[in-house]
Amino acid sequence: MSPYITVIGTGYLGATHAACMAELGFRVLGVDVDQQKLAKLAAGELPFYEPELAELVARHVASGRLSFTDSYEHAAEVGDVHFLCVGTPQQPNTDGADLSYLNAAADRLAPGLQRPCLVVGKSTVPVGTADALTRRIQAAAPAGTGVEVAWNPEFLREGYAVADTLAPDRLVFGVQSPGGERALRDVYASLLAEGTPVVTTDVRTAELIKASANSFLATKISFINAIAELCEAAGADVVKLAEALRYDPRIGDRFLSPGVGFGGGCLPKDIRALLARANELGVGSALRFLDDADRTNLRARRRVVDLARQECGGSFAGRRVGVLGAAFKPNSDDIRDSPALAVAAAIQAAGAEIAVYDPQANDNARKHFPTMDIALSAVDAARGAHVLLHLTEWPEFAGADPAEFAAVAAERRIVDGRNTLDPARWQAAGWRFRAPGRPQLD
Ligand code: UGA
């Protein structure tokens, strides 16, 4: 009989995983402590924006395959495979990961585990977490060592969460016994049959695979942003430079877009957590470049602020700045550590009036930045603006007509913090066009 799956934590990761497991044919129980979130999901709605996911949740709530509960006792009783999908945010006062949600989930689940089962971590964690969780869970579970802990990191990107889960680049099974591997192979049988590559390894390596993947991606972005600084100093063009680098398959054509840098709930905290863990293990000096990647990334935000200040004539006092974008990236309403809002907040703190518009993240921006003017359209954000900033590369902005913005702006000056707008189109409509890492283009 196919296993009954529980998914503990129903945020971006958990809600996606739960719905996708139902799509693969399993009975799935989503578990959370947040009643509001549960009520929405149980009604077939999403508490956040993610393309394709709402339809999938609604379909499988309706089919009866997907249900939700706040009862860990019930989850422990019915589940054969329990996926842990709770957040592991940065700790408030250190760079390390906060494992309190993970430990709390384990502590609530374990006492109800009466029979052998598999507990599978999906969250990004410091290496060694699975070992510690194994001891913690086995000590509290009536089934004792019959409970195996495995690590099966998730590589999904927000905005493509469903596609990334149902057609992943690869699967990683960090297991402690052949039984653990068999159980994971059963869960992912249909993806394996389609030829998805799988790397089976120990739990520590699995934990490090995820942390290394995100750290590599972050470093790649910071590399091109560091080169962007050099281009600016030398009067060269980083966009052309990146275009040429991308043709080299050894370098690859993705994650090489220069601009305001990376944000979100993953890359920034994951590089800090990996370095913090490396320090604890006495090998911090080997990973010191991650600190540079972090600094380069934060500098990328400040450099966009500086460009905007220059365009304001050296000071933000009494100026109005329109900001296109609030989400940390397009196709998401997530504003966690969003470069767009970090830049907007810094400019507001320096004395400018700010108007922000985002196609999906306006509500979140309003909630977390109540003093910012949140505009109802891109053109509204530009109304009366002395400078317009493009900070999240939604297709809506690339396709917009620069003449419409010109008609309402106080001055025609734009800073493209993502390097994805077409300078020629904006210049043709009379705009002065600036972008990080590029020579002044007029
Ligand atoms: C990232 C990883 O890409 C996923 O593989 C991973 O599963 C996920 O973290 C996670 O750990 O859960 P995500 O945070 O959704 O996914 O977003 P990305 O697409 O990686 O973008 C991260 C940031 O980098 C965004 O702010 C984006 O605008 C920025 N970015 C990306 C650049 O500044 N330049 C680029 O060339 C690419």
Boltz pocket constraint, residues with backbone or C-beta under 6 A from the ligand:
constraints:
  - pocket:
      binder: B
      contacts: [[A, 124], [A, 154], [A, 155], [A, 156], [A, 157], [A, 158], [A, 159], [A, 214], [A, 217], [A, 221], [A, 254], [A, 255], [A, 256], [A, 257], [A, 258], [A, 259], [A, 260], [A, 261], [A, 262], [A, 263], [A, 264], [A, 265], [A, 266], [A, 267], [A, 328], [A, 329]]
      max_distance: 6.0
